[in-house]
Amino acid sequence: MTPKSAWAALLVLAITFIACGGGHGQGRIVYITCPSSVTCEFVAVDSDGSNRQRLFSLEVQEGETPLLPQCSPHGGEIVYFLSAGQRTSIFKANLDGSRIVELTPDLSADDPVWSPDGSRVVFSAFAPEPAHPQLWVMNADGSDAHPITSDRDFNLVPAWSPDGGTIAFASDGTEGPTDAADVWTTNSEGSDPRPLITGATNDRQPAWSPDGQTLAFTRVEGPPGVIGAAGLGGQIFLASASGQDVRPLTAGAPHKFLPRWSPDGEQIVFSTAPDFGERFGMRDRRFQIYAIGASGEGQRKLTDEPNGAHFATWCRNP
């Protein structure tokens, strides 16, 4: 190879590396938007909101929306949940939309999250006893699904720690959406559940930093209820992994929810929602995606989807 051709090859490699997000180490942001009442799209953008790419489209029942997507640790697959008749169910797909598989055909299940090694998925599902949501774990192919909690509280929106040993989740109390939620933890097999962040009105949607030292979560504003249970409105807070040093990351309008860390731990992406008391649907343009530095600086809007942008997650270079 001549020096000139060697430099040309290196230039091509460098351009490819940067175009795939490798130059920043953050991966890309994947979110959902629904351009029609029966079609939703999984979309990827760079960490600054540029280079919008439609990954795949999904036909849905009228008015339904895929929820809470999460990319696998290796970045090649995505899980999400969707209404399936009178229940919700978890699905897995390749990032090009191929090989869509229903993982929980016999359960009413939602809130899927991968284990750090990609071999298992933790989720919320109704258990026979008690008859309200508990945490379950299954293999990544949907086999061996079993509950790991069985208390009287509603246990929702889990998050698996980077070392694989701990699962954080929102515990709603015995009355479900009418109770305020606290952040709890349990080990990955479901033993030793304990409160971690308590005493506030309504704390939900915990997310571990990549180094496992910090939790981001949504502190919901307003009274508990259906909107409060969904976590659609509040501010993003941070706390140490021990539940100490609780502090706000964001402030002011608009309402924010569902924080997700970048793979390098330097940024947090989140969704926004309309104010309480306002009428809205899931295709409302006021649902958009923002990002902020983990230090609390540099908040910026990443999307301006006409039918709303929802439930952003980070993915390793789709």
Backbone bond lengths (Angstrom), bond angles and torsions (degrees), N, CA, C in turn:
res aa  C-N    CA-C-N  psi(-1)  N-CA   C-N-CA  omega(-1)  CA-C   N-CA-C  phi
1 M - - - 1.464 - - 1.521 109.49 -
2 T 1.327 117.26 130.82 1.455 121.46 179.43 1.516 110.24 -74.08
3 P 1.352 118.24 157.89 1.470 120.19 176.80 1.517 112.34 -55.11
4 K 1.338 116.63 -38.87 1.466 119.57 -179.06 1.514 111.25 -64.96
5 S 1.342 117.66 -45.20 1.469 120.42 -179.97 1.515 111.25 -68.87
6 A 1.329 117.49 -32.25 1.470 120.19 177.19 1.516 110.78 -64.59
7 W 1.341 116.22 -44.03 1.463 119.21 177.31 1.527 111.17 -63.95
8 A 1.319 117.31 -37.45 1.465 120.56 178.51 1.524 110.75 -63.65
9 A 1.339 116.57 -41.58 1.465 120.32 179.08 1.519 111.23 -64.89
10 L 1.329 115.72 -41.29 1.467 119.15 177.84 1.515 111.64 -63.53
11 L 1.337 116.96 -38.00 1.464 120.70 179.40 1.520 110.84 -64.78
12 V 1.340 116.46 -42.20 1.469 119.79 178.07 1.525 110.62 -61.98
13 L 1.346 116.14 -43.53 1.464 119.64 178.97 1.523 111.22 -61.99
14 A 1.317 117.43 -40.94 1.459 120.96 -178.85 1.511 111.17 -65.47
15 I 1.344 116.19 -43.09 1.464 119.66 179.37 1.513 110.56 -63.63
16 T 1.340 116.77 -43.42 1.467 120.37 178.62 1.516 111.05 -61.60
17 F 1.332 116.45 -42.05 1.470 121.33 -179.13 1.517 111.02 -60.73
18 I 1.341 116.81 -45.49 1.459 120.51 -178.87 1.519 110.56 -69.69
19 A 1.334 118.49 -40.90 1.456 121.48 -178.73 1.509 111.87 -62.38
20 C 1.323 117.11 -30.39 1.459 120.66 179.52 1.516 112.74 -85.52
21 G 1.329 116.97 1.68 1.454 118.64 179.26 1.507 113.11 92.30
22 G 1.343 117.95 -4.08 1.451 120.57 -175.91 1.504 113.07 -67.10
23 G 1.354 116.97 -22.31 1.439 119.29 -179.27 1.500 113.21 -69.01
24 H 1.318 118.19 -15.32 1.457 121.71 -176.87 1.523 112.55 -114.54
25 G 1.310 118.16 -18.91 1.449 120.79 179.15 1.514 114.18 74.17
26 Q 1.354 116.78 12.33 1.459 119.07 -176.73 1.510 112.75 -101.43
27 G 1.340 118.70 -15.29 1.442 120.54 -171.06 1.517 109.85 74.46
28 R 1.332 117.11 -157.13 1.453 122.33 -179.79 1.522 109.64 -124.77
29 I 1.311 116.00 163.60 1.458 122.94 -179.78 1.519 108.62 -100.81
30 V 1.308 116.58 127.50 1.461 122.67 178.68 1.517 108.54 -112.70
31 Y 1.328 116.60 134.12 1.459 121.40 178.61 1.521 109.51 -143.77
32 I 1.318 116.10 177.73 1.465 122.50 -176.84 1.515 109.40 -119.16
33 T 1.315 116.85 136.09 1.457 122.67 170.18 1.517 107.83 -137.17
34 C 1.323 116.64 149.85 1.467 120.88 -174.30 1.524 109.61 -122.90
35 P 1.337 118.51 97.86 1.459 121.06 -176.30 1.517 114.94 -70.68
36 S 1.325 117.98 -14.87 1.461 121.01 175.40 1.515 108.77 -143.77
37 S 1.310 116.76 174.47 1.469 121.00 -177.59 1.516 112.32 -71.24
38 V 1.353 117.75 -14.63 1.466 120.30 -178.21 1.524 112.16 -125.01
39 T 1.323 118.14 10.33 1.460 121.43 -179.70 1.520 110.31 -135.93
40 C 1.327 116.58 129.89 1.457 122.16 173.63 1.521 108.75 -125.12
41 E 1.322 115.45 151.65 1.456 121.37 -177.89 1.525 110.39 -123.83
42 F 1.325 115.96 141.14 1.453 122.87 169.39 1.528 106.72 -95.45
43 V 1.329 116.36 122.56 1.458 122.74 -171.45 1.523 109.20 -123.72
44 A 1.336 116.74 141.60 1.465 122.03 175.61 1.522 109.38 -117.08
45 V 1.341 115.96 140.81 1.460 122.05 173.09 1.522 108.49 -135.49
46 D 1.329 115.49 161.26 1.455 120.18 173.18 1.527 109.71 -71.25
47 S 1.324 116.32 172.05 1.465 120.56 -174.78 1.522 113.36 -66.20
48 D 1.335 117.47 -14.11 1.463 120.43 174.89 1.520 112.38 -100.72
49 G 1.338 117.62 7.49 1.454 122.42 179.15 1.511 114.48 88.32
50 S 1.318 118.21 -1.12 1.464 121.44 -177.37 1.530 110.85 -88.29
51 N 1.345 115.09 176.17 1.469 122.81 176.35 1.524 112.17 56.29
52 R 1.328 115.62 51.35 1.463 120.80 178.98 1.522 110.26 -62.20
53 Q 1.328 115.24 130.38 1.466 121.72 -178.33 1.523 109.31 -136.26
54 R 1.333 116.85 122.48 1.467 120.13 174.01 1.515 108.51 -78.50
55 L 1.337 115.63 118.93 1.459 120.27 -179.06 1.521 111.13 -79.87
56 F 1.325 117.07 -49.40 1.460 120.99 175.03 1.518 110.12 -166.48
57 S 1.334 115.11 160.58 1.459 122.67 176.79 1.521 109.50 -106.39
58 L 1.313 115.13 153.76 1.465 121.46 -177.70 1.525 108.54 -135.17
59 E 1.328 116.01 125.65 1.460 119.96 174.61 1.527 108.91 -80.30
60 V 1.335 116.56 131.40 1.457 121.68 -176.29 1.519 109.87 -129.54
61 Q 1.318 116.06 166.29 1.454 119.61 171.42 1.524 108.98 -66.32
62 E 1.300 116.60 151.61 1.452 120.64 -173.66 1.531 111.66 -55.05
63 G 1.321 115.16 124.34 1.458 121.08 176.99 1.506 115.26 85.45
64 E 1.341 118.49 -8.06 1.459 120.29 -179.19 1.530 110.61 -83.01
65 T 1.333 116.56 157.26 1.458 122.26 -178.74 1.522 109.39 -137.64
66 P 1.338 118.59 132.04 1.467 119.38 170.41 1.530 109.00 -62.75
67 L 1.316 117.18 143.30 1.461 121.43 -172.09 1.527 111.60 -127.57
68 L 1.334 115.17 150.94 1.460 125.02 171.50 1.534 113.68 47.86
69 P 1.325 117.77 59.15 1.462 118.87 175.25 1.519 110.87 -69.22
70 Q 1.319 116.61 149.78 1.462 121.67 171.63 1.517 109.53 -146.79
71 C 1.337 115.30 129.08 1.459 120.36 178.45 1.520 110.22 -76.27
72 S 1.322 114.77 148.06 1.463 120.39 176.67 1.524 109.67 -66.93
73 P 1.330 118.01 158.45 1.465 120.55 -178.47 1.530 113.82 -56.34
74 H 1.329 116.99 -33.99 1.464 119.34 179.01 1.520 112.33 -84.64
75 G 1.347 117.44 -9.01 1.456 121.29 172.96 1.508 116.14 89.10
76 G 1.314 120.59 -0.75 1.455 121.77 -174.25 1.511 115.28 -91.58
77 E 1.351 117.41 -16.62 1.463 121.08 -176.16 1.530 109.58 -131.70
78 I 1.325 114.86 165.44 1.448 120.64 178.20 1.522 108.67 -140.57
79 V 1.327 116.93 140.50 1.462 122.13 171.83 1.520 108.67 -111.47
80 Y 1.319 116.04 153.52 1.464 122.79 178.44 1.520 107.09 -161.96
81 F 1.331 116.91 170.80 1.461 117.42 173.62 1.511 110.20 -124.91
82 L 1.323 115.16 157.69 1.460 122.34 -172.10 1.516 108.65 -152.97
83 S 1.316 115.97 147.62 1.463 119.12 174.28 1.522 109.89 -63.14
84 A 1.316 116.00 136.25 1.461 122.28 177.73 1.526 107.14 -132.07
85 G 1.324 116.72 89.09 1.459 120.43 -173.69 1.515 110.56 71.32
86 Q 1.319 117.16 -123.76 1.461 122.23 -178.24 1.528 113.00 -92.71
87 R 1.306 117.82 12.08 1.453 120.26 -178.67 1.526 109.34 -139.83
88 T 1.318 115.84 174.46 1.462 120.77 172.08 1.527 108.41 -107.09
89 S 1.319 115.59 151.66 1.454 119.38 -179.37 1.524 109.15 -145.74
90 I 1.337 115.65 154.10 1.456 122.55 -177.49 1.526 109.86 -96.43
91 F 1.327 115.23 137.02 1.457 122.28 -179.71 1.529 109.38 -124.49
92 K 1.323 114.79 155.61 1.462 122.21 175.42 1.517 108.23 -129.42
93 A 1.347 115.67 141.34 1.462 120.08 179.49 1.515 109.68 -145.82
94 N 1.331 115.67 154.96 1.446 119.67 165.97 1.530 108.64 -69.00
95 L 1.319 117.27 158.62 1.456 120.31 -175.52 1.522 113.55 -71.36
96 D 1.325 117.53 -8.22 1.459 119.57 172.02 1.523 111.70 -96.45
97 G 1.340 116.54 6.65 1.458 121.15 178.50 1.503 114.70 87.76
98 S 1.311 118.77 -0.42 1.460 121.30 179.14 1.525 110.36 -83.66
99 R 1.313 114.79 161.68 1.467 122.99 175.83 1.525 111.72 54.15
100 I 1.331 117.00 51.47 1.466 120.11 173.96 1.520 108.79 -74.88
101 V 1.330 116.35 123.94 1.461 122.62 -175.81 1.521 109.24 -127.99
102 E 1.322 117.29 132.56 1.458 121.02 171.92 1.527 108.45 -81.88
103 L 1.325 116.68 121.07 1.463 121.26 -176.00 1.521 113.44 -89.34
104 T 1.335 117.80 -22.73 1.469 120.46 -173.50 1.531 111.16 -128.05
105 P 1.335 119.09 59.24 1.467 120.38 -176.75 1.520 113.93 -66.00
106 D 1.330 117.51 -18.31 1.463 120.41 -176.45 1.525 112.84 -108.02
107 L 1.336 117.14 10.56 1.460 120.97 -177.96 1.514 110.47 -131.81
108 S 1.314 116.52 157.27 1.454 121.49 165.28 1.521 105.72 -96.27
109 A 1.339 116.51 103.63 1.468 121.40 -165.57 1.521 110.61 -134.18
110 D 1.342 115.71 150.02 1.457 120.99 178.21 1.531 109.87 -156.48
111 D 1.327 116.53 -174.84 1.476 124.48 175.28 1.526 113.53 56.84
112 P 1.346 119.89 49.94 1.472 119.83 -176.73 1.525 112.48 -75.88
113 V 1.333 116.39 142.58 1.460 123.35 177.62 1.534 108.07 -142.95
114 W 1.339 116.72 133.12 1.457 121.74 179.13 1.529 111.56 -72.91
115 S 1.320 116.00 149.85 1.456 120.32 165.23 1.526 108.33 -72.75
116 P 1.336 118.71 158.36 1.465 120.10 -177.02 1.519 114.86 -58.32
117 D 1.332 117.62 -29.76 1.464 119.30 179.49 1.521 113.13 -91.77
118 G 1.341 117.44 -0.08 1.451 121.31 177.07 1.512 115.24 77.35
119 S 1.320 118.33 6.82 1.464 120.50 -176.12 1.521 113.18 -88.16
120 R 1.360 117.62 -20.59 1.461 121.32 -176.30 1.522 110.32 -137.74
121 V 1.325 114.61 167.22 1.467 122.05 177.53 1.528 107.68 -133.76
122 V 1.332 116.85 130.55 1.457 121.47 171.68 1.518 107.42 -100.03
123 F 1.333 117.14 146.46 1.460 120.86 -175.74 1.518 109.48 -158.59
124 S 1.323 116.18 173.69 1.465 122.39 174.60 1.518 108.97 -104.06
125 A 1.328 116.33 139.58 1.465 120.49 177.40 1.518 108.70 -156.36
126 F 1.327 115.43 155.92 1.458 120.33 176.41 1.517 109.55 -73.33
127 A 1.304 115.30 127.70 1.458 121.64 176.83 1.531 109.26 -97.15
128 P 1.336 117.92 150.32 1.467 119.46 178.92 1.523 112.50 -56.21
129 E 1.320 116.66 -36.81 1.477 120.88 179.63 1.524 108.13 -151.63
130 P 1.317 119.44 117.54 1.459 127.49 -1.26 1.528 111.34 -73.93
131 A 1.317 117.09 156.53 1.463 121.77 -173.00 1.520 111.71 -85.81
132 H 1.325 116.12 55.28 1.461 120.95 172.20 1.526 108.95 -152.90
133 P 1.330 118.57 171.64 1.473 119.85 -168.53 1.518 114.02 -61.16
134 Q 1.334 114.29 134.78 1.445 123.70 174.11 1.531 108.73 -129.10
135 L 1.311 116.91 170.16 1.451 120.41 175.24 1.524 110.14 -84.63
136 W 1.314 115.13 135.08 1.459 123.16 177.39 1.526 108.74 -124.88
137 V 1.318 116.28 159.66 1.459 122.89 172.97 1.519 107.77 -131.87
138 M 1.338 115.95 142.49 1.468 121.49 174.29 1.523 108.78 -141.44
139 N 1.314 115.91 163.01 1.452 120.25 171.35 1.520 109.69 -68.17
140 A 1.324 117.13 161.27 1.460 120.98 -175.67 1.523 112.98 -64.19
141 D 1.340 117.76 -17.09 1.462 120.37 176.70 1.517 112.30 -94.34
142 G 1.343 117.51 5.25 1.460 122.15 178.25 1.512 114.68 93.01
143 S 1.319 117.98 -4.97 1.465 120.78 -178.83 1.525 111.32 -80.59
144 D 1.322 115.14 161.79 1.469 123.31 175.08 1.529 112.42 55.69
145 A 1.319 117.16 43.80 1.467 120.45 176.48 1.525 109.49 -75.80
146 H 1.333 116.20 128.30 1.460 119.63 -178.40 1.529 109.69 -153.52
147 P 1.338 117.06 148.47 1.469 119.85 178.82 1.521 110.95 -74.23
148 I 1.331 115.87 145.04 1.466 120.34 175.19 1.530 111.18 -114.40
149 T 1.336 118.50 -8.33 1.470 121.49 170.54 1.522 108.05 -126.16
150 S 1.328 116.04 154.43 1.471 120.48 -178.63 1.525 110.69 -152.91
151 D 1.342 116.30 37.86 1.457 118.78 -179.11 1.523 110.40 -92.57
152 R 1.333 116.53 -172.94 1.460 120.47 -175.48 1.516 113.12 -88.21
153 D 1.330 117.70 -2.54 1.452 120.81 -179.40 1.526 110.80 -90.07
154 F 1.338 114.95 160.57 1.455 121.78 172.83 1.532 107.79 -85.65
155 N 1.314 118.61 117.81 1.464 122.92 -175.64 1.525 109.28 -112.00
156 L 1.347 116.01 121.09 1.456 121.38 -166.89 1.524 112.05 -137.95
157 V 1.333 115.83 162.23 1.471 126.06 169.74 1.535 111.58 47.21
158 P 1.327 118.08 68.38 1.457 120.64 -178.97 1.534 112.40 -76.12
159 A 1.328 115.28 164.41 1.465 122.68 175.74 1.520 107.90 -145.10
160 W 1.323 116.77 125.98 1.458 122.23 -175.94 1.521 109.61 -89.63
161 S 1.337 117.78 129.95 1.462 120.87 -179.39 1.523 110.43 -67.62
162 P 1.341 117.91 152.21 1.474 120.53 -177.48 1.516 114.74 -59.16
163 D 1.342 118.12 -28.19 1.468 119.41 179.05 1.522 112.68 -84.69
164 G 1.336 117.04 -2.38 1.462 121.59 176.69 1.505 115.53 80.27
165 G 1.320 118.18 -0.97 1.456 119.63 -173.46 1.508 116.11 -92.73
166 T 1.346 117.80 -17.91 1.455 121.30 -171.69 1.521 110.53 -135.07
167 I 1.324 115.87 144.79 1.457 122.20 174.26 1.525 108.14 -120.98
168 A 1.317 116.89 123.28 1.463 122.14 172.73 1.526 108.30 -94.66
169 F 1.332 116.31 151.69 1.462 119.69 -178.25 1.520 109.66 -161.17
170 A 1.321 116.01 166.89 1.460 121.50 174.91 1.523 108.83 -95.10
171 S 1.320 116.18 126.92 1.462 121.63 177.10 1.520 108.08 -106.87
172 D 1.336 115.39 118.75 1.458 122.12 -169.13 1.512 114.90 -87.75
173 G 1.300 118.51 -6.87 1.455 119.34 -171.48 1.514 111.34 87.74
174 T 1.320 115.98 175.86 1.464 120.51 -173.91 1.521 113.54 -76.70
175 E 1.336 117.64 -16.61 1.458 120.43 -177.89 1.521 112.80 -97.86
176 G 1.314 117.61 2.80 1.451 120.29 177.20 1.513 112.55 71.56
177 P 1.349 118.43 -134.49 1.466 121.71 -172.98 1.518 115.47 -59.36
178 T 1.327 117.54 -20.87 1.463 118.73 179.20 1.524 112.43 -81.39
179 D 1.331 117.33 -9.55 1.462 121.75 175.51 1.529 109.87 -96.64
180 A 1.321 115.68 151.53 1.463 119.66 170.16 1.521 109.23 -72.94
181 A 1.325 116.13 157.32 1.461 120.77 -177.93 1.521 110.89 -110.66
182 D 1.327 115.74 149.24 1.461 123.88 170.21 1.521 108.29 -118.63
183 V 1.322 115.76 161.04 1.457 120.82 174.04 1.526 108.91 -91.55
184 W 1.333 115.90 126.13 1.456 123.31 178.59 1.529 109.10 -118.85
185 T 1.321 115.45 167.90 1.457 121.40 170.61 1.525 109.45 -132.60
186 T 1.311 114.81 157.29 1.456 122.78 171.02 1.519 106.87 -146.14
187 N 1.326 117.65 160.45 1.454 116.13 174.19 1.528 109.56 -74.14
188 S 1.300 116.84 170.77 1.463 120.07 -169.94 1.518 113.56 -67.54
189 E 1.332 118.06 -13.61 1.460 121.23 176.53 1.523 112.02 -99.20
190 G 1.341 117.33 -1.04 1.456 120.96 174.74 1.513 116.02 98.05
191 S 1.329 118.23 -1.08 1.457 119.55 179.65 1.525 110.61 -89.41
192 D 1.317 115.40 161.87 1.458 123.80 176.82 1.523 113.30 58.82
193 P 1.362 119.13 49.31 1.467 119.40 174.33 1.524 110.24 -69.35
194 R 1.313 116.40 139.55 1.458 120.05 -178.77 1.527 110.41 -153.65
195 P 1.351 117.00 150.01 1.466 119.40 177.29 1.518 110.79 -70.37
196 L 1.339 115.78 143.04 1.458 121.12 -179.56 1.522 111.44 -116.32
197 I 1.333 117.72 -48.82 1.467 122.53 -179.79 1.519 106.87 -127.41
198 T 1.313 117.09 112.42 1.460 121.91 -173.59 1.524 110.16 -134.98
199 G 1.336 114.74 171.05 1.459 120.40 171.68 1.508 115.14 95.25
200 A 1.335 118.64 -15.92 1.463 120.60 176.87 1.526 108.81 -88.10
201 T 1.312 115.87 179.30 1.457 119.62 -177.55 1.515 112.08 -69.25
202 N 1.341 117.32 -44.15 1.457 118.60 -167.71 1.533 109.66 -168.24
203 D 1.324 117.85 97.70 1.462 121.99 -178.62 1.526 109.59 -112.49
204 R 1.346 116.12 130.44 1.458 120.82 -172.05 1.522 111.29 -145.42
205 Q 1.331 115.15 172.51 1.462 124.39 169.22 1.535 113.48 56.15
206 P 1.333 118.25 55.29 1.472 119.51 179.28 1.525 111.37 -67.31
207 A 1.334 115.48 149.28 1.467 122.01 177.45 1.518 108.29 -144.76
208 W 1.334 116.93 127.39 1.464 122.28 -178.11 1.517 110.97 -80.16
209 S 1.319 117.11 141.38 1.456 120.95 168.28 1.524 108.95 -68.91
210 P 1.332 117.97 155.70 1.474 119.99 -177.62 1.522 114.29 -58.26
211 D 1.343 118.27 -28.34 1.467 119.70 178.26 1.523 112.83 -88.36
212 G 1.331 117.54 -1.11 1.456 121.53 177.15 1.509 115.17 74.90
213 Q 1.320 118.39 8.94 1.458 121.50 -175.36 1.522 113.68 -93.44
214 T 1.338 117.30 -16.83 1.461 120.92 -172.98 1.519 110.09 -138.22
215 L 1.327 115.90 145.42 1.456 122.42 172.16 1.524 108.91 -112.84
216 A 1.321 116.45 131.90 1.458 121.98 165.66 1.530 107.29 -98.20
217 F 1.319 117.65 147.16 1.455 120.34 178.84 1.526 109.58 -156.89
218 T 1.329 115.88 167.20 1.451 121.92 177.95 1.519 109.46 -97.67
219 R 1.317 116.76 124.22 1.461 121.35 170.57 1.528 107.19 -99.63
220 V 1.335 115.31 105.80 1.458 121.47 -172.19 1.520 110.46 -75.69
221 E 1.319 115.78 134.06 1.453 121.52 176.20 1.520 109.41 -93.05
222 G 1.330 116.10 148.66 1.450 119.78 -179.93 1.514 111.65 92.04
223 P 1.321 117.14 173.65 1.463 121.48 -175.29 1.514 112.10 -72.45
224 P 1.354 117.30 155.05 1.461 119.49 173.33 1.516 110.34 -59.85
225 G 1.299 116.36 158.14 1.456 122.38 -178.15 1.506 108.70 158.94
226 V 1.314 117.32 -166.11 1.453 120.68 -176.49 1.511 111.21 -62.31
227 I 1.336 117.70 -46.28 1.455 120.01 179.25 1.527 109.61 -67.15
228 G 1.316 116.78 -40.12 1.454 119.85 178.31 1.511 111.93 -62.73
229 A 1.337 116.67 -38.51 1.458 120.13 179.18 1.520 110.96 -64.71
230 A 1.327 115.77 -36.34 1.452 119.27 177.92 1.526 111.60 -73.96
231 G 1.321 116.45 -17.61 1.449 119.72 -179.38 1.512 112.83 75.47
232 L 1.346 117.49 23.27 1.458 120.29 -175.53 1.522 110.79 -88.07
233 G 1.301 117.50 66.74 1.446 118.27 174.46 1.502 112.40 150.33
234 G 1.324 116.88 111.87 1.442 120.75 178.76 1.507 109.76 167.15
235 Q 1.330 116.04 -151.01 1.449 122.42 177.39 1.521 109.58 -126.90
236 I 1.320 115.39 159.02 1.457 120.99 176.85 1.529 107.92 -90.68
237 F 1.325 115.80 129.59 1.459 122.90 178.28 1.520 109.57 -117.96
238 L 1.321 115.05 161.82 1.454 122.46 173.66 1.521 109.62 -123.28
239 A 1.319 116.68 153.96 1.464 122.72 173.94 1.519 107.96 -151.40
240 S 1.307 116.66 155.99 1.458 119.76 173.95 1.524 109.72 -68.65
241 A 1.323 116.11 163.76 1.465 120.43 -179.51 1.514 112.46 -62.79
242 S 1.333 117.20 -18.33 1.461 121.16 176.84 1.519 112.40 -88.69
243 G 1.341 117.22 -0.18 1.457 121.35 -179.72 1.514 113.94 88.16
244 Q 1.329 117.54 4.47 1.461 121.93 -179.49 1.538 109.68 -96.17
245 D 1.342 114.85 177.02 1.467 121.57 175.80 1.522 111.56 54.40
246 V 1.328 116.49 48.05 1.468 121.12 178.76 1.524 108.70 -74.21
247 R 1.330 116.29 129.60 1.453 120.33 -175.16 1.520 110.47 -153.10
248 P 1.337 117.34 149.11 1.465 119.70 179.25 1.530 111.37 -75.98
249 L 1.309 115.92 141.82 1.462 121.55 172.63 1.526 110.91 -98.43
250 T 1.339 116.60 -35.61 1.462 121.48 -178.11 1.524 110.04 -121.46
251 A 1.320 116.15 167.53 1.463 122.31 178.26 1.523 108.68 -155.00
252 G 1.331 115.78 158.47 1.456 120.10 173.71 1.513 113.46 77.61
253 A 1.347 114.42 -177.87 1.457 121.17 179.10 1.531 109.17 -77.67
254 P 1.345 116.86 157.52 1.458 127.73 -4.02 1.525 111.61 -84.21
255 H 1.346 116.16 175.51 1.456 120.30 175.68 1.531 109.86 -63.21
256 K 1.313 115.82 143.93 1.461 121.55 -173.90 1.525 110.40 -127.32
257 F 1.336 115.94 153.45 1.460 119.89 177.90 1.524 109.81 -161.67
258 L 1.310 115.89 166.28 1.460 127.04 173.32 1.532 113.20 58.10
259 P 1.339 117.33 69.65 1.469 119.25 176.56 1.524 111.96 -73.25
260 R 1.344 114.88 145.26 1.457 121.28 176.70 1.531 108.62 -142.28
261 W 1.337 116.98 130.28 1.460 122.67 -177.15 1.527 111.80 -80.03
262 S 1.332 116.20 147.08 1.460 120.79 169.41 1.524 108.54 -72.89
263 P 1.330 118.07 155.55 1.474 120.21 -178.85 1.522 114.11 -58.52
264 D 1.339 118.16 -26.93 1.461 119.62 179.30 1.528 112.65 -90.79
265 G 1.341 117.38 0.06 1.460 121.37 177.02 1.515 115.51 75.14
266 E 1.337 118.25 8.07 1.455 120.97 -175.11 1.522 113.74 -93.57
267 Q 1.341 117.24 -18.52 1.455 120.52 -177.16 1.527 110.30 -134.41
268 I 1.319 115.02 158.67 1.458 122.29 174.03 1.522 107.32 -130.71
269 V 1.301 116.01 128.69 1.452 121.73 176.29 1.520 108.07 -102.16
270 F 1.334 116.84 147.84 1.466 120.23 179.87 1.519 109.50 -151.03
271 S 1.319 115.97 167.68 1.456 122.58 178.10 1.525 109.59 -104.14
272 T 1.333 115.56 158.72 1.461 120.78 175.10 1.521 109.59 -118.57
273 A 1.325 116.00 159.66 1.461 121.94 -175.38 1.520 110.11 -141.08
274 P 1.354 117.42 159.50 1.465 120.65 174.76 1.522 111.31 -64.22
275 D 1.327 115.77 165.14 1.454 121.28 178.94 1.520 110.78 -67.48
276 F 1.351 115.70 156.55 1.461 120.82 173.44 1.521 110.20 -59.42
277 G 1.304 116.66 145.24 1.456 121.30 176.96 1.507 113.85 86.04
278 E 1.335 118.27 -11.02 1.449 121.14 178.50 1.526 109.91 -91.02
279 R 1.320 115.08 145.36 1.457 119.90 176.23 1.525 109.56 -76.00
280 F 1.324 116.52 136.52 1.456 119.53 177.49 1.519 109.68 -159.61
281 G 1.315 114.67 158.38 1.453 122.53 171.56 1.509 108.53 -121.65
282 M 1.332 116.39 170.76 1.453 119.81 -175.96 1.530 112.63 -69.07
283 R 1.332 117.72 -11.12 1.457 121.00 175.61 1.526 111.91 -100.96
284 D 1.327 115.76 20.90 1.458 122.04 178.84 1.532 109.70 -71.96
285 R 1.333 116.16 134.48 1.461 120.23 -178.28 1.528 112.60 -64.09
286 R 1.326 118.07 -18.47 1.455 120.42 -179.16 1.526 112.87 -72.47
287 F 1.322 117.88 -13.69 1.462 120.48 169.88 1.526 108.17 -79.71
288 Q 1.327 117.29 112.88 1.459 121.66 178.59 1.524 109.15 -141.49
289 I 1.333 116.48 173.62 1.460 122.94 -176.24 1.521 109.64 -109.87
290 Y 1.324 115.83 132.91 1.460 123.37 176.70 1.526 108.57 -124.25
291 A 1.334 115.07 165.74 1.462 121.34 172.11 1.516 109.02 -137.96
292 I 1.326 115.41 156.80 1.461 121.71 178.95 1.522 108.08 -148.74
293 G 1.323 116.70 149.24 1.448 119.62 174.96 1.522 110.70 -66.61
294 A 1.319 116.96 150.91 1.467 120.63 179.98 1.517 111.71 -64.04
295 S 1.324 117.23 -16.53 1.465 121.59 175.48 1.518 112.20 -83.40
296 G 1.342 118.00 -6.95 1.457 122.15 -177.87 1.515 113.83 95.16
297 E 1.314 118.09 3.09 1.462 122.13 -178.26 1.528 110.52 -103.84
298 G 1.331 114.66 155.62 1.461 119.96 170.66 1.508 115.09 77.54
299 Q 1.349 118.84 34.29 1.457 119.14 177.13 1.527 109.58 -64.05
300 R 1.336 116.58 134.93 1.449 120.63 -177.31 1.519 110.31 -150.73
301 K 1.322 115.01 150.67 1.458 122.22 177.58 1.523 109.03 -87.19
302 L 1.325 117.04 130.93 1.455 121.19 -176.26 1.514 113.59 -102.78
303 T 1.331 118.06 -25.54 1.460 120.51 -174.09 1.521 110.48 -128.75
304 D 1.319 114.53 158.62 1.461 121.92 171.52 1.520 107.94 -145.04
305 E 1.337 114.75 56.87 1.457 120.75 -177.59 1.538 110.23 -74.24
306 P 1.345 118.44 129.75 1.469 120.60 -177.49 1.520 114.05 -63.56
307 N 1.337 116.96 -23.43 1.466 120.75 178.55 1.520 112.21 -111.07
308 G 1.319 116.58 20.98 1.451 121.21 178.53 1.517 112.39 86.18
309 A 1.330 115.21 152.73 1.465 123.09 175.23 1.521 106.89 -127.76
310 H 1.327 116.45 134.26 1.456 120.58 -168.18 1.526 112.84 -131.96
311 F 1.345 114.73 148.56 1.464 122.79 159.57 1.530 112.47 55.45
312 A 1.319 115.56 56.74 1.460 119.65 -178.37 1.521 111.28 -68.97
313 T 1.318 115.65 147.86 1.450 122.85 174.51 1.521 107.98 -143.16
314 W 1.313 116.50 157.60 1.466 120.39 177.82 1.515 109.26 -93.50
315 C 1.322 115.41 143.44 1.462 121.13 -179.10 1.510 108.28 -135.75
316 R 1.304 116.14 138.92 1.464 120.24 -178.65 1.519 110.04 -75.14
317 N 1.328 114.85 92.47 1.455 123.59 170.20 1.531 114.61 51.11
318 P 1.360 117.56 64.56 1.460 119.54 176.09 1.528 110.72 -69.31
